[in-house]
């Protein structure tokens, strides 16, 4: 949601990390998520942001791509 429907990851300093819990709670109400799913979704977003930040410190595009895709996909 945050990555595909908003520009929060490029337009805010924290890339949406602060908003993620509230967004997940709103999504939970619409999608019937339980608390464990909300926590998992927020954790996934935080790890994705961390991977993106890490990738920006890499010396080459190849290293950056590898660092960025190191964030696990949500299952």
C-alpha positions, 0 to 999 in steps of 0.5 A: 500500500505505502509503496504502490499507492503513495509517494511516502517513501520518497517524500518523507524523511522517515519514508513512512516508518512513523505512519506505517502502524496507523496505515496498517491498522486502517488496512486491518479494519478493511481487510480483516487482518488480525494483530499478528498480521498488522505487526508483520506488515509493519515489520516488513515495511520497516525492513524494506526501508532499512534495505533501501537505506543500506543500498544507498551506501553501496559503491556500485549499482549491482551492490545496491540492487543486491542490498535492496532486494535483501529485504524479505518479501511478505508471505 
